[in-house]
Amino acid sequence: MKLLFFDLETTGTNPGRNGIHQISGQVVIDGIVKESFDFHVQPNPKAAIEDEALAVAGVTREQIAKYPAMGTVYRQFVAMLDKYVDKYNSKDKFFLVGYNNAAFDNQFLRGFFLQNNDKFFGSWFWANSMDVMVLATVYLASKRTEMENFKLSTVAATLGVQVDGDSLHNAMYDIELTKAVFDIVTGNV
């Protein structure tokens, strides 16, 4: 099974208005991490940049202005995908895996492809993704009333995963937590 664990940091919460400034994750095939990636990217030039979103991620406008251009990062990202998936084979695709990705990250990633004039997002990824938040909901249902919230850091801590609060909202660190939660709730540990 081909899994693409991924997390994004964005310039806001609206995929139609804001853009991506970090794409991080891991390529996992049949349970083996084949590659990790951490792309910093200049958002689409038309994207609105919200100060609140930058504060959450701990970056500045000046920093993201120095990141590689969107088109450059898109080509690097697709070249990486191409090493593991034959986009012309309808049975060879990644499952997208993330925390709350179905409600948030997937739409931004699909938009990233469209903004780079690629209408074939579905050639790389199955339409149904794996949302670790949903998987954890089932696993932790009996403990949910005891939990303050269901944020990734809270879920990870509840499952006994060490959480570094200073590293949260860095996409690469969030992927490490997401994968740790995934492994616990799916019995892959």
Backbone as a chain_set.jsonl record, in Angstrom:
{"seq": "MKLLFFDLETTGTNPGRNGIHQISGQVVIDGIVKESFDFHVQPNPKAAIEDEALAVAGVTREQIAKYPAMGTVYRQFVAMLDKYVDKYNSKDKFFLVGYNNAAFDNQFLRGFFLQNNDKFFGSWFWANSMDVMVLATVYLASKRTEMENFKLSTVAATLGVQVDGDSLHNAMYDIELTKAVFDIVTGNV", "coords": {"N": [[0.852, -1.174, 0.0], [0.532, 2.213, -0.801], [1.295, 5.121, 0.799], [0.979, 8.573, 1.31], [1.976, 10.519, 3.634], [1.172, 13.701, 4.733], [1.471, 17.197, 5.467], [0.477, 20.575, 5.634], [1.48, 23.985, 5.819], [-0.118, 27.026, 5.835], [-1.158, 30.226, 4.428], [-3.437, 31.108, 5.554], [-6.857, 30.123, 6.242], [-8.589, 29.577, 4.164], [-8.935, 27.82, 1.287], [-9.53, 28.874, -1.227], [-8.674, 31.426, -1.133], [-6.243, 31.709, 0.269], [-2.772, 30.548, 0.447], [-0.214, 27.954, 0.179], [2.673, 27.595, 2.219], [4.424, 25.742, 3.195], [5.138, 22.364, 2.593], [5.179, 19.23, 3.805], [6.231, 15.869, 4.561], [6.015, 12.246, 4.351], [6.845, 9.519, 2.289], [5.451, 6.446, 2.366], [5.675, 3.103, 1.825], [4.184, 0.041, 1.821], [4.493, -0.031, 4.603], [7.079, 0.886, 5.004], [9.204, 3.638, 5.372], [10.043, 5.447, 2.679], [10.918, 7.895, 1.812], [11.415, 11.178, 3.06], [10.1, 14.487, 3.012], [10.388, 18.038, 2.792], [9.283, 20.834, 1.85], [9.658, 24.237, 1.444], [7.807, 26.962, 0.295], [7.076, 29.682, -1.876], [3.988, 31.206, -1.589], [1.19, 31.125, -3.886], [1.266, 33.969, -5.935], [-1.106, 35.449, -5.961], [-2.328, 34.833, -3.628], [-3.811, 35.596, -0.513], [-2.193, 36.722, 2.413], [-2.353, 36.023, 5.682], [-1.711, 37.557, 8.738], [-2.184, 36.278, 11.174], [-2.06, 33.557, 10.526], [0.609, 33.278, 9.784], [1.811, 33.845, 12.219], [1.006, 31.633, 13.74], [2.454, 29.604, 12.482], [4.962, 30.54, 12.921], [6.526, 32.058, 11.137], [7.696, 34.678, 8.926], [6.634, 37.267, 6.633], [8.835, 38.113, 5.197], [10.51, 35.903, 5.322], [9.023, 33.903, 3.899], [8.989, 35.107, 1.425], [11.472, 34.614, 0.466], [11.502, 31.949, -0.11], [11.581, 29.141, -2.445], [10.059, 29.512, -5.691], [6.584, 28.864, -6.416], [6.071, 27.251, -8.745], [8.528, 25.962, -9.108], [8.751, 24.393, -6.776], [6.466, 22.828, -7.078], [7.206, 21.285, -9.349], [9.365, 19.846, -8.261], [8.043, 18.416, -6.26], [6.225, 16.827, -7.744], [8.078, 15.365, -9.24], [9.167, 13.817, -7.213], [6.894, 12.303, -6.466], [6.572, 10.882, -8.814], [8.565, 8.982, -8.727], [7.49, 6.902, -7.36], [4.881, 6.337, -8.131], [3.002, 5.447, -10.978], [1.526, 7.637, -12.857], [-0.082, 7.183, -15.023], [-1.249, 4.783, -14.711], [-4.178, 3.613, -13.633], [-4.543, 2.142, -11.344], [-2.488, 2.524, -9.664], [-1.713, 4.415, -7.168], [-1.315, 6.921, -4.588], [-2.56, 6.848, -1.226], [-3.65, 9.678, 0.376], [-2.597, 10.791, 3.508], [-3.273, 12.291, 6.537], [-3.697, 14.616, 9.288], [-6.788, 15.642, 10.034], [-6.966, 16.135, 7.377], [-8.856, 15.683, 5.36], [-10.759, 17.657, 5.675], [-9.279, 19.967, 5.386], [-6.336, 20.142, 4.478], [-6.296, 18.587, 2.065], [-7.838, 20.059, 0.187], [-6.312, 22.378, -0.145], [-3.97, 21.231, -1.221], [-4.929, 20.12, -3.614], [-5.699, 22.505, -4.858], [-3.165, 23.636, -5.157], [-2.087, 22.027, -7.158], [-3.844, 22.714, -9.27], [-3.27, 25.459, -9.492], [-0.833, 25.273, -10.629], [-1.391, 24.566, -13.155], [-2.154, 21.885, -13.47], [-4.434, 19.535, -13.93], [-4.727, 16.996, -13.107], [-4.754, 15.822, -10.552], [-6.012, 13.6, -9.44], [-4.718, 11.562, -10.754], [-2.547, 10.908, -9.311], [-3.411, 10.419, -6.706], [-5.696, 8.543, -4.672], [-9.209, 9.126, -4.506], [-10.469, 8.863, -2.047], [-9.22, 9.64, 1.047], [-7.048, 9.047, 3.903], [-7.885, 10.011, 6.992], [-6.342, 10.778, 9.84], [-7.337, 11.907, 12.134], [-10.006, 11.082, 12.14], [-9.643, 8.302, 12.307], [-8.452, 8.195, 14.845], [-10.545, 9.098, 16.369], [-12.35, 6.974, 16.574], [-10.718, 5.145, 17.912], [-10.206, 6.484, 20.33], [-12.694, 6.969, 21.419], [-13.923, 6.225, 23.866], [-12.488, 7.722, 25.682], [-12.905, 10.317, 25.051], [-14.496, 12.244, 26.399], [-12.891, 12.967, 28.477], [-10.912, 14.459, 27.401], [-9.446, 17.612, 26.614], [-9.593, 18.808, 24.086], [-9.54, 17.924, 20.57], [-7.245, 18.246, 19.151], [-4.268, 17.621, 17.236], [-1.925, 17.546, 18.866], [-3.002, 17.087, 21.423], [-4.313, 14.64, 21.09], [-2.103, 13.024, 20.408], [-0.576, 13.218, 22.811], [-2.4, 12.06, 24.61], [-2.283, 9.474, 23.725], [0.181, 8.77, 24.591], [2.387, 9.724, 23.25], [5.309, 11.611, 23.09], [5.23, 15.101, 23.113], [6.46, 18.004, 21.68], [5.831, 21.11, 22.385], [6.88, 23.489, 21.35], [7.532, 22.888, 18.765], [5.253, 22.443, 17.352], [3.034, 23.062, 14.608], [4.935, 23.236, 12.7], [5.231, 21.874, 9.674], [6.709, 19.501, 9.145], [7.273, 18.456, 11.694], [4.657, 18.09, 12.613], [3.874, 16.044, 10.92], [5.432, 13.942, 11.864], [4.204, 13.55, 14.369], [1.617, 12.924, 13.459], [2.068, 10.532, 12.034], [2.951, 8.927, 14.148], [0.611, 8.797, 15.729], [-1.103, 7.584, 13.835], [0.2, 5.088, 13.52], [-0.199, 3.992, 16.083], [-3.07, 3.951, 16.377], [-3.8, 2.298, 14.291], [-2.557, -0.021, 14.858], [0.037, -0.461, 13.974], [2.375, -0.495, 15.39]], "CA": [[0.0, 0.0, 0.0], [1.305, 3.441, -0.938], [0.743, 6.195, 1.606], [1.688, 9.839, 1.333], [1.679, 11.325, 4.814], [1.523, 15.081, 4.407], [0.91, 18.303, 6.232], [0.741, 21.87, 5.009], [1.328, 25.238, 6.543], [-0.757, 27.9, 4.854], [-1.224, 31.656, 4.745], [-4.789, 31.347, 6.052], [-7.663, 28.904, 6.319], [-9.501, 29.479, 3.025], [-8.173, 27.353, 0.129], [-9.805, 29.707, -2.392], [-8.113, 32.769, -0.908], [-4.904, 31.632, 0.84], [-1.865, 29.627, -0.229], [0.668, 27.057, 0.924], [4.064, 28.023, 2.328], [5.248, 24.58, 3.549], [4.585, 21.033, 2.308], [6.091, 18.253, 4.396], [5.647, 14.554, 4.732], [6.772, 11.023, 4.147], [6.354, 8.483, 1.386], [5.508, 5.162, 3.071], [5.192, 2.031, 0.952], [4.117, -1.232, 2.535], [4.961, 0.16, 5.967], [8.473, 1.338, 5.044], [9.405, 5.024, 4.963], [10.946, 5.498, 1.526], [11.462, 9.242, 1.635], [10.797, 12.296, 3.762], [10.249, 15.716, 2.234], [10.056, 19.259, 3.506], [9.394, 21.914, 0.881], [9.174, 25.58, 1.737], [7.363, 27.45, -1.01], [6.386, 30.965, -1.939], [2.583, 30.971, -1.944], [0.706, 31.714, -5.129], [1.339, 35.432, -5.805], [-2.448, 36.01, -5.76], [-2.85, 34.38, -2.328], [-3.793, 36.512, 0.635], [-1.344, 36.254, 3.505], [-2.937, 36.472, 6.95], [-0.707, 37.649, 9.802], [-2.49, 35.273, 12.192], [-1.574, 32.258, 10.054], [2.069, 33.305, 9.861], [2.161, 33.772, 13.637], [0.821, 30.242, 14.167], [3.557, 28.811, 11.938], [6.234, 31.103, 13.354], [7.295, 32.57, 9.998], [7.409, 36.061, 8.556], [6.474, 37.54, 5.199], [10.175, 38.197, 4.613], [11.006, 34.535, 5.167], [8.371, 33.181, 2.804], [9.348, 35.766, 0.161], [12.756, 34.037, 0.037], [11.327, 30.537, -0.441], [11.515, 28.89, -3.886], [8.787, 29.812, -6.358], [5.571, 27.817, -6.414], [6.269, 26.338, -9.868], [9.732, 25.165, -8.85], [8.425, 23.396, -5.747], [5.517, 21.897, -7.688], [7.953, 20.34, -10.189], [10.126, 18.967, -7.364], [7.08, 17.551, -5.58], [5.733, 15.846, -8.714], [9.2, 14.472, -9.56], [9.249, 12.862, -6.119], [5.756, 11.392, -6.604], [6.799, 10.08, -10.016], [9.466, 7.879, -8.397], [6.758, 5.844, -6.657], [3.567, 6.096, -8.721], [2.837, 5.65, -12.423], [0.272, 8.397, -12.934], [-0.881, 6.709, -16.149], [-1.843, 3.518, -14.3], [-5.3, 3.987, -12.761], [-4.536, 1.326, -10.133], [-1.252, 2.815, -8.946], [-1.881, 5.75, -6.595], [-1.114, 7.1, -3.154], [-3.569, 7.348, -0.312], [-3.222, 10.832, 1.151], [-2.805, 10.543, 4.927], [-2.95, 13.475, 7.325], [-4.554, 14.86, 10.444], [-7.845, 16.563, 9.6], [-6.646, 16.473, 5.988], [-10.04, 15.664, 4.493], [-11.467, 18.933, 5.814], [-8.426, 21.14, 5.218], [-5.132, 20.049, 3.644], [-6.545, 18.049, 0.726], [-8.315, 21.114, -0.708], [-5.16, 23.233, -0.462], [-3.063, 20.51, -2.111], [-5.589, 20.069, -4.926], [-5.571, 23.851, -5.404], [-1.761, 23.801, -5.535], [-1.951, 21.398, -8.478], [-4.572, 23.547, -10.24], [-2.534, 26.709, -9.677], [0.313, 24.94, -11.473], [-1.977, 24.107, -14.425], [-2.234, 20.424, -13.482], [-5.806, 19.117, -13.623], [-4.716, 15.544, -12.953], [-4.504, 15.48, -9.15], [-6.507, 12.238, -9.256], [-3.806, 10.585, -11.35], [-1.559, 10.575, -8.285], [-3.994, 10.115, -5.407], [-7.06, 8.024, -4.585], [-10.164, 10.159, -4.081], [-10.695, 8.7, -0.611], [-7.973, 9.745, 1.793], [-7.083, 8.535, 5.274], [-7.811, 11.112, 7.941], [-5.914, 10.204, 11.108], [-8.244, 12.405, 13.166], [-11.173, 10.198, 12.126], [-9.205, 7.015, 12.851], [-8.228, 8.373, 16.281], [-11.851, 9.281, 17.008], [-12.855, 5.64, 16.898], [-9.8, 4.557, 18.891], [-10.287, 7.197, 21.609], [-14.092, 7.333, 21.712], [-14.253, 6.061, 25.283], [-11.737, 8.71, 26.461], [-13.122, 11.653, 24.476], [-15.052, 13.187, 27.375], [-11.806, 13.366, 29.37], [-9.934, 15.236, 26.647], [-9.747, 19.044, 26.494], [-9.943, 19.039, 22.681], [-9.096, 16.81, 19.742], [-6.124, 18.695, 18.329], [-3.229, 16.607, 17.046], [-1.038, 17.459, 20.034], [-3.764, 16.495, 22.526], [-4.499, 13.224, 20.754], [-0.798, 12.361, 20.537], [-0.241, 13.119, 24.234], [-3.32, 11.086, 25.203], [-1.811, 8.146, 23.307], [1.498, 8.529, 25.165], [3.451, 10.233, 22.381], [5.964, 12.824, 23.604], [4.909, 16.251, 22.267], [7.261, 19.21, 21.872], [4.936, 22.216, 22.083], [7.563, 24.527, 20.576], [7.69, 22.456, 17.373], [3.945, 22.321, 16.703], [2.763, 23.932, 13.456], [5.948, 23.061, 11.668], [4.601, 20.757, 8.962], [7.48, 18.268, 9.277], [7.043, 17.923, 13.038], [3.265, 17.627, 12.67], [3.822, 14.746, 10.238], [5.976, 12.939, 12.794], [3.129, 13.249, 15.323], [0.526, 12.268, 12.734], [2.459, 9.149, 11.755], [2.964, 8.21, 15.428], [-0.789, 8.531, 16.067], [-1.573, 6.606, 12.85], [0.75, 3.774, 13.855], [-0.853, 3.487, 17.302], [-4.488, 3.648, 16.216], [-3.991, 1.231, 13.305], [-1.847, -1.213, 15.326], [1.274, -0.654, 13.215], [3.556, -0.313, 16.259]], "C": [[0.899, 1.238, 0.0], [0.597, 4.576, -0.201], [1.612, 7.435, 1.461], [1.194, 10.608, 2.548], [2.067, 12.75, 4.463], [0.837, 16.054, 5.343], [1.331, 19.585, 5.541], [0.715, 22.955, 6.064], [0.881, 26.244, 5.492], [-0.793, 29.345, 5.339], [-2.599, 32.074, 5.249], [-5.565, 30.05, 5.979], [-8.597, 28.68, 5.134], [-8.726, 29.058, 1.776], [-8.428, 28.164, -1.145], [-9.159, 31.081, -2.312], [-6.641, 32.743, -0.48], [-4.059, 30.595, 0.118], [-1.023, 28.821, 0.735], [2.046, 27.705, 1.036], [4.992, 26.899, 2.823], [4.463, 23.315, 3.245], [5.598, 20.03, 2.845], [5.414, 16.903, 4.484], [6.61, 13.414, 4.534], [6.063, 10.151, 3.126], [6.551, 7.16, 2.129], [4.884, 4.109, 2.168], [5.319, 0.709, 1.69], [4.772, -1.139, 3.922], [6.383, 0.677, 6.11], [8.555, 2.783, 4.563], [10.458, 5.037, 3.861], [11.621, 6.851, 1.396], [10.693, 10.214, 2.514], [11.022, 13.542, 2.921], [9.783, 16.906, 3.065], [10.323, 20.43, 2.566], [8.854, 23.209, 1.478], [8.888, 26.213, 0.379], [6.771, 28.852, -0.88], [4.941, 30.672, -2.316], [2.278, 31.567, -3.326], [0.732, 33.229, -4.965], [-0.02, 36.104, -5.569], [-3.026, 35.671, -4.388], [-2.763, 35.488, -1.289], [-2.947, 35.885, 1.737], [-1.86, 36.879, 4.8], [-1.855, 36.457, 8.03], [-0.927, 36.583, 10.874], [-1.944, 33.905, 11.8], [-0.055, 32.189, 10.133], [2.531, 33.193, 11.311], [2.04, 32.343, 14.161], [2.001, 29.392, 13.724], [4.927, 29.344, 12.355], [7.127, 31.551, 12.214], [6.871, 34.003, 9.698], [7.203, 36.165, 7.047], [7.834, 37.567, 4.513], [10.754, 36.798, 4.391], [10.354, 33.848, 3.968], [8.655, 33.828, 1.452], [10.657, 35.208, -0.402], [12.651, 32.559, -0.336], [11.31, 30.365, -1.961], [10.11, 29.151, -4.433], [7.878, 28.591, -6.387], [5.804, 26.785, -7.527], [7.469, 25.429, -9.678], [9.432, 24.052, -7.861], [7.433, 22.37, -6.291], [6.271, 20.849, -8.512], [8.772, 19.369, -9.342], [9.204, 17.955, -6.68], [6.591, 16.453, -6.526], [6.85, 14.873, -9.122], [9.374, 13.42, -8.472], [8.114, 11.838, -6.233], [5.993, 10.395, -7.731], [7.749, 8.901, -9.767], [8.702, 6.666, -7.854], [5.422, 5.469, -7.277], [3.633, 6.348, -10.225], [1.493, 6.336, -12.623], [-0.614, 7.971, -14.101], [-1.536, 5.358, -15.87], [-2.929, 3.832, -13.273], [-5.362, 3.167, -11.468], [-3.292, 1.553, -9.28], [-1.319, 4.25, -8.438], [-1.516, 5.723, -5.12], [-2.453, 7.321, -2.471], [-2.956, 8.565, 0.36], [-3.562, 10.555, 2.608], [-2.383, 11.796, 5.685], [-3.886, 13.583, 8.506], [-5.517, 15.98, 10.082], [-7.633, 16.991, 8.145], [-7.872, 16.511, 5.09], [-10.756, 17.006, 4.523], [-10.599, 20.136, 5.465], [-7.334, 20.938, 4.169], [-5.398, 19.56, 2.218], [-6.981, 19.134, -0.255], [-7.182, 22.062, -1.092], [-4.214, 22.534, -1.434], [-3.65, 20.405, -3.518], [-5.481, 21.432, -5.613], [-4.158, 24.145, -5.873], [-1.512, 23.205, -6.916], [-2.629, 22.26, -9.545], [-3.844, 24.853, -10.526], [-1.279, 26.512, -10.521], [-0.139, 24.291, -12.785], [-1.98, 22.59, -14.579], [-3.631, 20.034, -13.008], [-5.89, 17.632, -13.278], [-4.292, 15.094, -11.55], [-4.887, 14.022, -8.891], [-5.667, 11.174, -9.931], [-2.762, 10.112, -10.335], [-2.182, 9.99, -7.025], [-5.392, 9.525, -5.542], [-7.968, 9.14, -4.081], [-10.445, 10.076, -2.582], [-9.345, 8.72, 0.101], [-8.145, 9.128, 3.173], [-6.872, 9.712, 6.212], [-7.531, 10.521, 9.317], [-6.791, 10.701, 12.26], [-9.474, 11.504, 13.269], [-10.805, 8.832, 12.701], [-9.015, 7.096, 14.367], [-9.545, 8.544, 17.034], [-12.42, 7.937, 17.441], [-12.015, 5.035, 18.031], [-9.97, 5.177, 20.28], [-11.709, 7.548, 22.043], [-14.417, 7.238, 23.198], [-13.539, 7.077, 26.18], [-12.062, 10.145, 26.053], [-13.635, 12.659, 25.501], [-13.989, 13.695, 28.352], [-10.803, 14.307, 28.703], [-10.392, 16.684, 26.49], [-10.218, 19.4, 25.083], [-9.446, 17.843, 21.879], [-8.039, 17.261, 18.733], [-5.079, 17.584, 18.271], [-2.36, 16.45, 18.29], [-1.734, 16.803, 21.227], [-3.954, 15.001, 22.306], [-3.193, 12.468, 20.938], [-0.431, 12.169, 22.008], [-1.113, 12.088, 24.938], [-2.878, 9.658, 24.887], [-0.405, 7.836, 23.819], [2.666, 8.972, 24.303], [3.998, 11.517, 23.0], [5.716, 13.962, 22.621], [5.783, 17.43, 22.664], [6.414, 20.395, 21.427], [5.566, 23.311, 21.244], [7.686, 24.168, 19.101], [6.363, 22.319, 16.631], [3.783, 23.382, 15.621], [3.983, 24.132, 12.579], [5.48, 21.791, 10.967], [5.37, 19.452, 9.138], [7.286, 17.645, 10.654], [5.616, 17.372, 13.156], [3.099, 16.285, 11.972], [4.369, 13.647, 11.146], [4.916, 12.549, 13.82], [1.997, 12.484, 14.653], [0.847, 10.801, 12.479], [2.49, 8.331, 13.045], [1.544, 7.855, 15.857], [-1.352, 7.463, 15.136], [-1.094, 5.205, 13.225], [0.085, 3.169, 15.092], [-2.297, 3.072, 17.02], [-4.771, 2.568, 15.174], [-3.253, -0.047, 13.7], [-0.557, -1.496, 14.582], [2.529, -0.468, 14.06], [4.012, -1.64, 16.806]], "O": [[1.899, 1.293, 0.716], [-0.533, 4.943, -0.523], [2.84, 7.349, 1.487], [0.149, 11.258, 2.513], [3.162, 12.99, 3.954], [-0.214, 15.777, 5.92], [2.404, 19.666, 4.942], [0.014, 22.851, 7.07], [1.438, 26.303, 4.396], [-0.498, 29.642, 6.496], [-2.888, 33.266, 5.358], [-5.0, 28.996, 5.689], [-9.326, 27.688, 5.106], [-7.94, 29.846, 1.251], [-7.603, 28.134, -2.059], [-9.104, 31.81, -3.303], [-5.878, 33.646, -0.823], [-4.563, 29.851, -0.723], [-1.11, 28.987, 1.952], [2.538, 28.294, 0.074], [6.209, 27.079, 2.865], [3.286, 23.199, 3.587], [6.741, 19.989, 2.39], [4.187, 16.803, 4.483], [7.83, 13.578, 4.545], [4.836, 10.061, 3.108], [7.674, 6.798, 2.479], [3.716, 4.208, 1.792], [6.402, 0.313, 2.122], [5.497, -2.037, 4.349], [6.85, 0.886, 7.23], [8.049, 3.122, 3.493], [11.615, 4.683, 4.086], [12.756, 6.947, 0.929], [9.481, 10.091, 2.691], [12.016, 13.642, 2.202], [8.906, 16.788, 3.921], [11.438, 20.948, 2.495], [7.721, 23.257, 1.959], [9.644, 26.019, -0.574], [6.068, 29.165, 0.081], [4.699, 29.948, -3.282], [3.022, 32.4, -3.844], [0.262, 33.735, -3.946], [-0.075, 37.21, -5.032], [-4.094, 36.164, -4.025], [-1.771, 36.213, -1.203], [-2.985, 34.675, 1.959], [-1.81, 38.095, 4.987], [-1.165, 35.454, 8.209], [0.036, 36.045, 11.421], [-1.424, 33.176, 12.645], [0.504, 31.158, 10.506], [3.525, 32.526, 11.601], [2.881, 31.895, 14.94], [2.495, 28.559, 14.484], [5.939, 28.671, 12.162], [8.35, 31.442, 12.304], [5.829, 34.472, 10.157], [7.556, 35.26, 6.291], [7.974, 37.1, 3.382], [11.412, 36.549, 3.381], [11.044, 33.279, 3.121], [8.57, 33.154, 0.425], [10.919, 35.314, -1.6], [13.619, 31.979, -0.828], [11.056, 31.324, -2.69], [9.114, 29.023, -3.721], [8.336, 27.448, -6.382], [5.741, 25.582, -7.278], [7.428, 24.255, -10.047], [9.812, 22.902, -8.078], [7.545, 21.18, -5.999], [6.002, 19.655, -8.385], [8.862, 18.187, -9.675], [9.55, 16.781, -6.542], [6.549, 15.282, -6.149], [6.592, 13.687, -9.327], [9.69, 12.267, -8.765], [8.351, 10.636, -6.109], [5.659, 9.216, -7.615], [7.734, 7.927, -10.52], [9.205, 5.543, -7.884], [4.881, 4.402, -6.986], [4.232, 7.32, -10.684], [0.445, 5.693, -12.564], [-1.781, 8.359, -14.161], [-2.291, 4.848, -16.698], [-2.625, 4.269, -12.163], [-6.162, 3.477, -10.586], [-3.073, 0.854, -8.29], [-1.021, 5.191, -9.174], [-1.422, 4.667, -4.495], [-3.369, 7.904, -3.051], [-1.838, 8.483, 0.868], [-4.677, 10.135, 2.92], [-1.276, 12.301, 5.501], [-4.762, 12.74, 8.7], [-5.11, 17.118, 9.853], [-8.066, 18.068, 7.734], [-7.916, 17.301, 4.147], [-11.301, 17.444, 3.51], [-11.129, 21.228, 5.265], [-7.41, 21.512, 3.083], [-4.794, 20.06, 1.269], [-6.545, 19.135, -1.406], [-7.102, 22.501, -2.239], [-3.709, 23.16, -2.367], [-2.934, 20.584, -4.503], [-5.204, 21.506, -6.81], [-3.968, 24.83, -6.879], [-0.818, 23.797, -7.743], [-2.052, 22.505, -10.604], [-3.802, 25.305, -11.671], [-0.729, 27.472, -11.062], [0.619, 23.57, -13.435], [-1.826, 22.072, -15.685], [-3.966, 20.185, -11.833], [-6.982, 17.074, -13.169], [-3.566, 14.113, -11.391], [-4.168, 13.299, -8.201], [-5.887, 9.986, -9.7], [-2.171, 9.043, -10.491], [-1.567, 9.166, -6.349], [-6.174, 9.936, -6.398], [-7.535, 9.999, -3.313], [-10.636, 11.1, -1.926], [-8.452, 7.928, -0.201], [-9.246, 8.737, 3.56], [-5.808, 10.331, 6.22], [-8.382, 9.843, 9.892], [-6.967, 9.994, 13.252], [-9.929, 11.2, 14.372], [-11.561, 8.266, 13.49], [-9.379, 6.168, 15.09], [-9.646, 8.175, 18.204], [-12.915, 7.796, 18.559], [-12.556, 4.483, 18.988], [-9.888, 4.476, 21.289], [-11.89, 8.355, 22.955], [-15.121, 8.096, 23.729], [-13.945, 7.274, 27.326], [-11.546, 11.089, 26.651], [-13.238, 13.824, 25.465], [-14.171, 14.737, 28.982], [-9.946, 14.883, 29.374], [-11.572, 16.951, 26.263], [-11.137, 20.201, 24.914], [-8.982, 16.858, 22.454], [-7.948, 16.736, 17.623], [-5.019, 16.722, 19.148], [-2.09, 15.328, 18.716], [-1.108, 16.04, 21.962], [-3.777, 14.199, 23.223], [-3.169, 11.399, 21.548], [-0.02, 11.079, 22.408], [-0.623, 11.325, 25.771], [-3.079, 8.746, 25.69], [0.145, 6.774, 23.525], [3.814, 8.632, 24.591], [3.234, 12.401, 23.388], [5.962, 13.81, 21.425], [5.842, 17.808, 23.834], [6.291, 20.659, 20.23], [4.866, 23.997, 20.499], [7.92, 25.045, 18.269], [6.349, 22.103, 15.419], [4.341, 24.475, 15.725], [4.053, 25.088, 11.807], [5.349, 20.745, 11.602], [4.754, 18.394, 9.267], [7.148, 16.427, 10.765], [5.404, 16.307, 13.736], [2.273, 15.472, 12.386], [3.824, 12.544, 11.187], [4.74, 11.367, 14.116], [1.478, 11.515, 15.207], [0.002, 9.93, 12.684], [2.097, 7.165, 13.041], [1.295, 6.735, 16.302], [-2.012, 6.532, 15.596], [-1.877, 4.256, 13.246], [-0.165, 1.965, 15.137], [-2.707, 1.969, 17.38], [-5.855, 1.984, 15.165], [-3.306, -1.043, 12.979], [-0.096, -2.636, 14.553], [3.623, -0.303, 13.52], [4.987, -1.696, 17.555]]}, "num_chains": 1, "name": "protein.A"}
